Amino acid sequence: MPRKLAAGNWKMHGLARDLSELDRLAADHSVPGCDVVVCPPATLLGPAAARLEGTAIALGGQDCHFAASGAHTGDISAGMLRDAGARHVILGHSERRADHGEDDATIAAKMAAAHAAGLIAILCLGETEAERDAGATIEVVGKQLAAGLDADADADNTVIAYEPVWAIGTGRTPTEAQIAEVHGFLRSTLTGRLGDAGEAVRLLYGGSVKPANAAEIFAITDVDGALVGGASLKAADFSAIIAALEAA
Ligand code: PEP
């Protein structure tokens, strides 16, 4: 059984004053029964790393460039994330795919860059509502998974987050059966590709996870944790979700 993981994605939220949320999180989970990572905006990584030093809460970036360095104004490399104190990076989030036109090939290159820099990559995938309505969910996530995994991907350096696009930030969640179907498919695809190591890859569910629905979601087979957006911004909510994961 892989160690469970609760990952918080602050997206484009957070100023220096919001770092106090991390203090409460670290105090509530000094010896967490699962891995916990917070992915603040890049501007806060350095100060957050200083604040979390000596705690059990890890840090992650929300994206990285696929190049190690170069003339890419505004971008951040995987090595820079690591240098700032991150140990994880979210890649292929649907907001990056939509807002920045990221395709599977770009995401695969970023995965390789993250792994080369020693980061744990959290690869996001998921269908739009139109794709689900068209019965294409498994085909879509299967293609995103196959294309996104780089040659170095293994259970230690890769986490998969299933995030139906229509569930992100909407308050809507798939049924338990829908989550179980996709996670079961991802698990069997991963074991087909990685052998036994595929059993140890953490499969997160993401999309409107809240304290009120967390326990139900964590009880689903092959759900090894969550990628949490809005509810990770307040320590009280994220802490309750982490507690539900610890109890699962
Ligand atoms: C996300 O951004 O990855 C996410 C799951 O957001 P939310 O929890 O707000 O739906």
Residues whose N, C-alpha, C, O or C-beta is under 5 A from the ligand:
A	BS01	PEP	N9 A167 I168 G169 T170 G206 G207 S208 V209 L227 V228 G229 G230 A231
